[in-house]
Amino acid sequence: MKHYDIIIVGAGASGLAAGICAGRNKADVLILERLSKPGKKITATGNGKCNIYSNRDDVEDIVNSRNKQIAADIYKSIPFERLVKFFDSIGIFTLEKNGYYYPVSLQASTVRDTLVKVALVSGCDIICDCEVKTISCDKGLYVVDNMFSCKKLIISAGGMARADFGTDGASFRLLSQFGIRPTKLFPALVGLTTDFKHSKVIDGVRHYAGVYLIVDGEEVFHEYGEVIFNKRGISGIPVMNSSGIAAQALELGKTVSLRISVLSQRDREKMLKSIWERLVEGGYTIEELLTGVANRKLVYALMLHMHIDPELRPSVDEGFKIAGHFIEKLCGFTLGVTGTMGFDNAQVTSGGIRLDEVDPNTMEHKDHNGLYITGECLDADFACGGNNLTFAWITGIRAGTYAAGGTIDSDIFY
């Protein structure tokens, strides 16, 4: 049985960050990864560009957790400037675009490759194609699959989102061997399925819109951005940011819906004026009058939904009444939410190990000395925009540093 100072289960974002920091603090480190290559999920972030970190002041407003304040405090515990210095120190340089931070290569694969190389140079051993099945603790030593032992163990194997990227719930299965169990788990940053009967008509349509999540008649979330309609429902960043809340509400048996607003009231007045003028001219069908107010497929689907005959050539008063109702619908139409598109399509997991069970400074479990938990297996999920990666880096940096006997104030950032 080979002994290490620290064993890290999971070579994702937080696991690699932990390994680098532990190695820099002179610990003897082993990282075990279930897949054939480390960091596979990193390569899919930011649509392959890797929105590497975020600089948000309103963290409390974008986090979903049973312990929101603890989650926000951990997120903010390493100032943005120091996080940038850490990545500069390992050769990952970034550019800012519309408030998002990407590697200058605009390739997520370069982030993964650099992290893996630096981990190896820092002295970490990395073994892939290694699915950890059993962990025990005997006389202060953690034993992994009766093959490896260590004084400190870091669980960084992620949550339940996207098993094809290695996050298949292994963290929770392993932690359950110590009686540590997660909260209820839900897919988050995922599309939502709806009851809209004409979804096939608008499959693939993209449209900027206001998105309002309604739970039992009360608005609980709203955001503006691009939405994407598909055969099953609706996606896009505003929808995905609401999905964790929606999933939890549905689990509780609550009525959940989305109100989609593709027009502002200012647009409404301008469009109605134009429609009136063309009605007075005469010769237009309803569909011709409404062409241009929104995406053509969306207009047609909503006409079907409202039982409007596209070929109708109305009188001026009748046409203005129909057009008025239709424009109001574009200002806010409701889709009943029936579910999510599942863990296989989710970016992150909502729920996990409760944050009040770990030391927020070191990420060590309060009831198990030498056992650290990081990243997505903790009960904290954030809005899109590099925020979940930020939390992963920070928890990994903290766990790796303190497990190795170092401190965050050391020179690992320089």
N, C-alpha and C positions, 0 to 999 in steps of 0.2 A: 504493500500500500504506500503510495507516494504522498508525502506531506507538503502542504503549502501554508504560508501565513494566511492567505485569503483565497477563497474560491468564489467566483462570480458565476451564477447560473443565468445565462442569457447574454448574447453579444449584440444587443441592440444599442440604441442611443445611450441610455443610462448605464448599461453594463460596460460599454467601451469607455465612457467618461470616467466611471468608477475605476476601471482597470488602469487607465492612464494616470489618474491621481494617486492611486495606491502604489503603482510602480515608481512614480516620481518621488514618493515618500519611502522608497527603498524596500517595499514589501515584496515578498515572493508570491506571485499572483498566477492563478490559473483561471481562464475563462472558458466555460463550456457552452457550446451552441448546438441546438438540435438540428439546424439546417446544414447544408453542405458548405455554405459561406456565411460569414458574419455580416450583420448589418443590413440584411436584405430589405427590411421595412424602411430603412432610411432612404434607400434609393427610389422609393415610390412617393416620398413626401414632396409637397409643392408641385405636383404634376411633373415629377422628375427633375425639378430645379432645386428642391429643398429650401423651403422657407425656414431658415435655420434657427432663428430666434426672434424674439419680439421685444418691444420696449413700450409696455403699456403701463399707464398710471392707474387705470380703472380696473385692476385685476378682480376686485370683489364683484364687479358687474359681469364678468365674462367667465366665472368659474362655477361649476356645478359640483357640490360636495356636501356631505352631512356636516362637515366642519370647514365652512367657507373661509373663515378668518385664518385658520391654521394654514389652509392651502395658499391663501394670498400671501401670508407672511413668509412661507417657504419660497414662493415664487419671487418675492422681492428681496430675499435674504442675501442674494449676491447681486450687487448693483450692475446695471446694464453695461457700464463702462468696463467693469472687471470681467464680465463674461466675454466681451469683445476681446480683451487682452488675452484671455485664456485661449480663445480660438486663434488669435494672431500668433500666439506662442507655439502652436502646433502646426502652423502653416495653412490655416483655413481663413482666408480673407474674404470680406463680404462687401457687397454694394447694396445701397438702399434704393428701393423703387416703390413709390407711392406708400411709404410707411412699412413696406415689407423688406426683410433682409435676406439676401440670397448669396451663395458663394459666387465669387467673381466669374467662375467658370460656367455658372448657371447649369451645373450638372450635379445632381444629388450623388451620383456615383463617386465623384471626386471627394465629397465629404466622407462617405463611407470608407473609401480606400485610404484616405489620410488618417482617419481615426484608427483603423486597423494597423497601419504601419507604425504610427506613434505608440500604440499600445505594445506592439512587439519590441520596438526600440526601447521602450520604458522597462522592458524585462518581463512582460506578461507572456505566459504560454497560452495559446488558443487551440482548443481541440473542437473541431466541427463534427457533424454527424454523430453527436453524442446526446442522446435523450436521457436526461436524469430522471430516474424513477423512484429512488428511495434516498432519504436523508435521515440520519439519526444523530443524536448527541450523546457522547459518552465521556464522562470525566472532563468536561470542558472542551472536548474536541468534536467537531462536526465530521461525520463520515458520509461520503457521497457514493452511493452504489457499491459500497465495500471496495472501492478502488482508490479513492482519494480521501485525505483528511485535512482539516484546517482548523485554525483557531477562530477565524472570522469567516462568516458566510454571508454573501450578498445575493439576494433574490432579485433578479432584473429581467425576468422572462416575459414581461408584458402582461396584457389582459386577455380578452377573448376576441378582439377584433382582428380579422384577417388571419385565419389559421395558416393560409398559404405563405404568409410572411413570418411564421414561427410563433405567433402569439395565439396559442390555442387553449389557454387556461392552465398551462403547466405551473405557473406561479402559485395558483390557488390550490392545485392538487398537492404540491410539495408542502406548502405552508400548512395545509390541513393535517399533515403528519405531526405537527406541533400543536394542534388544536386551534390554530389561527384561521379564522374563516372570514371571507369577504361579506360585504353588504350584498343586497340584491344587485345583480349585474344586468345592464342594458346596453344595447348598441347605441353609440353616439357619433356625431358628425356623420350622419347617414341620411339617405333619402327617406321620405315618408310615402306610404301607400295611401291612396284616397278612394273615395266612393264615386268619383266623377265618371259618368258613363261614357264620355266621349274622349277618353284619354288617348285612344289610338289615333284620333284625328290630329292631336297636337304632339305626338311623339317626336322628340328631338327639338321642339321649339324652345328657344332661349329668349328671355324677356326681362328687362329691368323692372322691378316691382317692389312695392312695400309688402312685407310679409308680417302678418299679425297672428300669433298663436293664441287661440281661445280655449280655455279649459273651464268646463261647466259654466259657460257664459261670461267668463272674466278674461280680459286680455292679460296675459302673463309674460309676453315677449313680443318685441317688434324690431325689425331691422330692414334696411333697404339694400338691394343688390340684385345681381343676376340670378334668376331662377331658371331651372331646366325642367321641362315637362317630359314625361316618358309614359310608356304604356301602362305602368303600374301606379304612377303617381307623380311626385314632384321632388326635385333635388335643387342643388345650388347652395351657395354659402349661407344665405339667410335661413333657408330651410334646415340645412345641416346643423347650424348653430342652435336651432330650436329643438332638435330631434331628441336629445337626452331628456329634456323636460317632458316632451310629448310621450316618450316611451314609458316614463315613470307614471305619468297620469293615466295612460291606458291600462297599465298594470293594476292600478287602483280602481279600475272600472269607471273612470271619469269620461265624460264626453269631450272629445278633442276635435278641433277644427282649425283650418287655416283660412284667414281672410287675405285675399291677394288683391292688391291695388296696383294696376298698371297705368293709371292716369291720376294726375293731381287735379284738384279743383280748378286750378288756373287753366290747365289743358282742357278741362271739361267746357268751360265757358267759350273758349276759342273754337273748339270743335263744333259746339252747338250752333254758334253763329254761322260757321261755314256751311253746315248741313242745312240750316234754314234757307240760306241764300240759294243753294242748289235745288232745294225743294221748290222754291218759287220759280226757278228756271224751268223745272219739269224735266221728265224723260229719264229719271234715275230709278233703278231698283233699289231696294233696301241694302242689298249686298254692295252695290256700287257706291251708295252714299257712305257706307261704313268702311269701305276700303281705305286704308291709310291711317285709321285711328289706332291700330295695333297690328301685330303680326297677323297676316291673312288667315293662317290656319286657326289661330286662337279666336279670331273674330267669327269664323265659320262654326267652330265648336260651340262657342257661346250662343250663337244664333240657334243651333240645334237644341242646346240646353234650354233656351227660353222659348222654344217652339215658334221661332220667327221664320217665315217663308222667305228665303233669300231672293226669290224672283218677284216678290210682291212690288207693284208700282203703286205706292199709296198716294192719297191726296196729301195736300200740304199739311193739314192739321194732324191727320192720322200718322203720316211719316214722321213728323216732329215728335209726336208722343212716343212712337216706337223707338226712334233714335235716342230720345231722352232717357227712356228706361234702359236702353242698351249701354249708353255712356255711363249711367249710374252704376251699372253692373261692372264696367271696367274700373270704376273707382273703388270697387270693393266687392268681389264675388267670393263665396264661401265654398271650401272643399272639406268634406268630412274626412278626418284622418282615421284610417282603419288599422294602421300598424306601421312598422318600420321595414326597411329592406334588409334587415338582419345583420348579424355579426360578420357574415362573409363580405358585406359591402361597406361596413363601418370603418371609419378611420381610427376611432379610439373606443375604449370601454368606459361607460359611466358606472360608477361604483367601484368597489375594491376594498382593500384593507383600510379600516378606519384610521384617519390621521391622528386621532387622540390616543392610538395604541402605540405610536412610534415617537421617538424623541425628534422634534422638528429640526434640531440643530445637527444631529448626527445620522438620522434615519434608522437608528437602532431600535428594535422592538423593545418595549418597556418590560416585558415579561421574559425575554430570552436574551441573555447576554451574548453578544457576538453575532447576533442575527440581524441583518440589515435589509430593508425593503425599499425599492426605488421605482420611479417611473409610473408606468400605466397600471401596475398592479395595486397602486394606492388609490384611494377614493378621491380623485380629483380629475375632472376633465374640463377643458377650456374651449373657448371659441376658436375657430379657424384663424390662421395667421401666424403660425410659428409658436403659439403659446404652449401647446402640449409638448413640443420639443424643448422649449425653454425649461419647463418643469422637469422633464426627463434629464436634461443636462445638469440642472442644479441639484436634484436629488442624487444623481450619480456622483457628481463631484463631491458632495458632502459625505456620502457613504464611503466612497473610496478613500477620501482623505482621512476621515476619522477612524475608519477600520484599520488604517495603516499607522495610526498614532500621530498623524499630522494635525494641522489646524488650517482653517480657511484663510487665515492671515499670513500663511507662508508664501514662498515665492513661486508657487506653481502657476501663477497667472502671468509670469513675466519671462 
